[in-house]
Amino acid sequence: MKATFTQVRSYERSVQLLMVNQFTINLGFYMLMPYLAAHLSGTLGLAGWLVGLVLGVRNFSQQGMFLVGGALADRFGYKPLIVAGCVLRTAGFATLGLVESLPALLAASAATGLAGALFNPAVRAYLAADAGERRVEAFALFNIFYQAGILLGPLVGMVLTGVDFQVTCLVSAAIFAVLSVVQIRSLPARRADDGPEPGRESRERVLTQWRGILANRPFLLFSAAMIGSYVLSFQVYLALPLEVRRLGGEGEFGTAAVALLFAVSGLSTIVGQTRVTAWCKARMAPGRALGWGLALMGVAFLPLLVATAVPVPDGGPGRWFLAAVPPALAAFLLALGTMIAYPFEMDTIVRLSGERLVATHYGLYNTICGVGITLGNLLTGASLDAAREAGMPAVPWIVLLALGLACAAALFGLHRTGRLAPAVPEPRPAAA
């Protein structure tokens, strides 16, 4: 960890602040969101479909507005959008803890989603701009702070929610309020070099720029190929916990085994991200690293596929082993595949944008992948249910494996044909 912080200190102050900001954003978000559904259904007594509606509004408002958030960041500068997102999330999270009516809950949920759409593209574009030629390494470090927030947030939230969910909401809102003040005072202003000035002429220019982005075929092909990475990585929250619960039950063991999944995923990234990125950068071009990362994410489901061929013990250590170890190994391989791909993924978006309108490209990319995640999760959940009812538990893991390999093949194809341009010469393998 000392080497990680030494690397962080080697960047400009703005880059350091963006990394700490992302840790804090995830800390505040994940201390609240995992417990929101239980609050809505338990404390407030909402029906299941209403709980789904409140949560769905947040996801829809975030995914649907990423492109707008990115375009606004390119137009008005990165800092105003980052600050606006944090202020809006402050209001949204405080409201979630203070209101009980459905319209107010829907408005608060929409506000928290819109907040993410405002600051996410701006943060990544700002980081890419100020990291310069060290973008890949900067995004590797960024992912460490990102995962650390995800890992710590639910633990803090569990303690606070044990007191009262309202306390969790207000503490989370306070974190975003402090973060807003810190960024207003300390984050330097930063504009996209090609951002248009406000006015009628600029609005026409924005539409022209959007049409240009939508005509950027390599970028769209890359975005489509990367959807699989998000569908696969999200299975840490969907398919893997469901498999653990199916075999391990809903008791203390099942809860501990699910917690193990998140611990394996987060800790492996915190410990290994910078080493994995340095190793990959020394030995392969970005396109090849992306392909191998996606291939490994597909292979991550092999342990679960193999486990379906093993007779399930009625109980005891054998059943516990089958419930915990294959999913934990899958979570580790998914994390490793993400470690390989993520820094090069973020850098490739910048390169495919031609380093112009970077936040808008990030916004469209997030929207495309967000739609893919929604559809992928619906299909994954349905396939898990159907496969178990049909007595064919291996089918979902085969499909997820095939998805990873298909997306990897697409990325290798884009790399070979030079569409992940501008071309970067293949590094020579490092000496053993």
N, C-alpha and C positions, 0 to 999 in steps of 0.2 A: 504493500500500500504506500510505502514511503516513496517508491519510484513513481507511482501514479501521481501523487501530489507534487512531486518535483516536475513532472511533465506539465501538469496544470499550471504551475507557476511560470513556466517558460512562455506562456501565451500572454497576449495583451489582457489588460484588466477587464475589458468588455467581454472577452471570451470566458474568462474565469467566472465572471458574474452570471453569464448565461447558463453555465453549467450548474452553479449553485442554485440559480433560479429554478432550473428544471427539477433538481432534487426536491426543492421546497414545494413546487407545484404538484409533483407526484405524491409527496408526503401528505399534503392537505387533501388531495383528491382521494387517495386510496385509504385514508383513515375514515372516510365517510361513505363512499359509494358501496363497498361490500356489505354494509349494514343497512342501507337505505330500504331495500326490499322488505327486510324483516320489520322495520319500523312502519312502513306503509301498510303491510298486511296485518301485523300484530297490534302495535299501539293504536294506529288509526283505524284498523279494521276494514281496509279496502278490499274489495273482491280481487281475485287473481288477475282478471283481465284489466282492471284499473291500475294495478301495480305495473303490469306490462306496458300499459299506455303511458304512464308517467316516465318509466325508464326509456321507453321507445322514443318519446318526444325529445329527450336529451340526446340520444344517439342520432336521431334524424336531424335535429337542429345543428349538431356539430358537423356531421358528414355532409349535409346538404349545403352548408355555408363555407366550407373550406376554401372553395374557389374565390368566393367574394372576399373572405378574409385575406387571402394571399394577394388579390388584386388591390385591396385597400392598403396593404402594407407596402406594395411597390409604388403606390401613388402618393401616400402621405408620410411614408417613412416607417421603419420597423418599430422604433420605440413607442410611438403613440398607440399602435395596435397591441403591443405587449402589455402596456399599462392598462389600456381599456379592457383587455381580456381579464386581467387580474382583478380590476375593480368590479367588473360585471360578475365574476365568480364569487367575489366577496358578498355581493348582494344576494346572489342566487343561493349560496350555501346557508347564509343567515336566515333567509326566508324559509328554506326547507325545514329548519328547526323550529320555526315560530308559527307556522300556519297549519291549518288542518283542512281547509276547503279544497276541493278538487281543482277549481280554476286557478287558485293561487299556487298550488303544487305544480300544476302544468306550466305556469308562467316561470316559476323558479327553476324547474327542470330545463325548460327551453333556454333560460338565461345561462345556466351552467354549460350547456352544450355550445351555445353561440360563443361563449367566452373562449372555449378551446379552439373554435374555428378562427377566432381573431388572433390569438397569440401563437398557436403552433406553427403555421407557415412563417410568420415573422421571426420567431426564434431561430428556426433552422436557416432561413435566408441570412439573417444577421450573423450567425455563427459561421456559415460558409464564407461570407464576405470578409470577416475580420480574421479568420484562420488562414486565408490565402492558400498558398501551396501546401499547407499542412492540414488541409481539410479532412483527409482520411483519418489521420491520427486524432484530430479534434473530435470527430464524430465517434471514434472509439471511446474516448474519454467521456464524451457526452452520454453514451449508452451506459457507462458505469454509474454515473450520477442518476440517470433515468431509472435504472434497475434498483439502485439503493433506495430510492423513494418508494418504489413499488413494494420492496421487501419490508421496509420499516413502517409504512403507513398503516397497513392492517393491524399490526401489533399495537401501535399507539391507539388506533381506533377501537380495538377490542377493550382496552383498559378504560377509555373514556365512555364508550357505550355501556360498559358495565355500571357506570354511574348513572348516565342518562343520555339518550341519543341527542337531545337538545344541546347538551354540553359538547358533544362531538361536532355538531354543526357549527356552534359558535366558535369553538377553538379553530376549526378549519377555516371559517370565515376570517377570524383574526389573523391567521397565518397569511392568507391572501391579502388582507389589508396592509399588514406590515411589508409584504413583498411589493405591493404597489408603491408604498412610500419609498422603499429602498431604491426601486427602479427609477422613480421620478427624480430622486436626488443623485443617484450614482451612475445610472446607465447612460453612456453618451448617446446623443442623437445620431441616427444613421439612416440615410436614404439610399434607395437603389439609384445607381448612377443614371439609369435611363427612365426613372419614374417621371410621369407626366405631371405638369402643373395643373391645378384645378381650373375648370372652365369648359365651355362648350366644345372648343377644339380638342381638349384633352379627352372628353368623353368619346368623341369620334375616334380618337387615337386608341383609346382603351379597347373599343370594339374591334378595331383593326388588329390590335395585338392579340386579343383572344382568338380571333380567327386564325392568326398565324400559329398560335400554340396548338389549336385543334387540327391544324394541317401539318404539325410536326410528327410525321409518321414514326420515326425511330423512338421518340418519347412515348407515344401512345402504345407502341408494341412493347416497349420495356415495361410500362405501367401494367399492361395486361398480363405479361409474364410474371410480374412480381406479386400479383394478387394471391397466387398460391402460397407465397411465404407468409402472408398475414393470416390466411385461412388455417394453415398448418400451425403457426405459432399460437394462435388463439385456442387451440385444443388443450392447452394447459389449463384453461378456464372452463372448458366444456367437456370434451370426450374423456380426457384423463381422469378428472374428478368423478365423472359418472361411472367409469370403469372401476375406480377404487371403491366407490360406494356399493357398486353391484356385488363385488366380491368380499369387501371388508365390512359392509354394513354401515349403519348410521350412528353407531356408538362411538366411544372414545377412540378406538383403533382407527375407524374410518376417518374421523376428524384429524387425527395425528398424521395419517398417511397422506391426506390431502394437503396438510400444512407442509409435509415433506416435499411435495411437488414444487411448491412455490419457493421453498428454501433452496432446493437444488438449482432451480432455474436462476434465481437472483444471485445467490452466492457464487455460482460458477462464472457468471458474467462479471461480477465485481472482481473476482480473483484473476480471471483469465483473459479478459477482453484485450488489453493492450498487448499481451504476449501473442495472442492469436493474430491480431491485426499486423503486428510487426513481421511475424513469420510469413503470413500470406503476401504482404506487400513485397517482401524480398524475393519471393519465388514465383509469382504469377501476376498476370495483368488483371485489372479490375473485372473484366467480363468473365474470366475463368474463375476468379474467386466467387463471384456471384453464382455461377453455375454449380460449383462444388458446394457452396453453402446451401442452395436449394436441394441438391441431391441428398445431402446429409439430413436435411429436415424431413425428406421423404423416408429415408432409411430409419429415421427415429421411430417409426411405427412397426419396424420388424420385431422388436422384443414382444410387443403386444400380439402381433400375428403369430409368433412362435408359441406364445402362452396359450392361445386358443386350442392348440393341438395337445395340451397337457390336461389330463383329467383333473377336474376341480375337486380338491379334498373337501370333506364335509365340514371340517373345522381344524383348529389347532394351528401350529406354526406353518404347516404347509400352505394352508389357505391364506394366512397372513403374508407369507412370502410372495405368493402369486398376486395378492392384491396390491402390495406395496412396491416390489422391486421392478417388474417390467414397466409400470407407469413412471417410476422415478428415473429409470434409465432412459425412457423416451423423453422425459422432461429435460434431462441433461443433454441428450443429442440435439433436441430442438434448440436449446440455448446455445450449444456449440455452433450449429448451423447459422443461427442468427448472428452470433459473434463474427463469423466469417463474412457474412453477407452485408450486415447493416452499414458499416462505415463506407464500403464501396457503393452501396445502394444510394446513400445520401450524396456522395460525390458524383455519381453518374447522373443524377438528376440535374446537378449544376452544369455538368459538361454538356448534356443534351440540350439544356436551355441556351447554350452559347453564352452563359453567364449574364443573361439578360432576363428581366422579369422573373427572377429566381423564386420569389415568394409566391407568385401566381402559379408557377410550375409545381411548386410544392403543394399548393392548395388543390389544384386539379388532380395531382397524383394521389393525395389523401382521399379525395372524393371517390376516385375510381376504385381504390383499394377498399374504402369503406363500404361501397356497394357490394364489392366482391365478398367481404367478410360477412355481411348480412346474409347474402344468398348462400354462401358456403356453410354458415352455421345452421341455417334452416335445413339444408340438405343433409348435413352431418347428423344433426339431431334426429331427423326422420329416418336416416339409414340405420342409426344405432337401434332405434325402436323396432324397425322392420326386420333387421337381421336377427335380433334376439327372439322375436316372435316366430321367425322362420327356422330357428335353430341353426343359424349360420353366422356365428359371432365374428368370424374372420373377415367378412365382407367389408365393413367400414375401414378396417386397417389396410386392406388391400387397396381400396379406393384412395385413401390418404397417401399411401406409398406411391401409387401410380401418379397422383397429382403432383407430388414433389419431383418425381423423375421427369414428368412431362414438362413442368416449368423449367427444370434444370436444362433439359434438352433445348427448349426455346431460347434460353439465355445463352447457351453455348452457340446456337445458331446465329443469334444476333451478334455475338462477339466475332464469330468467324467471318461474317459478311460485312464487318466494319460498321454496323449500325449503332454500336455503342461508342460513337465518335465524340470528340476527336480521337484519332487512333493514338494509342500509347504503346511504345515498343515493349515487347515481352522482356521482363527482367531475366537475367541469367540465374539459374538455380544457385543458391548459396552453397559454398563449400561445406562439406560435412565436417 
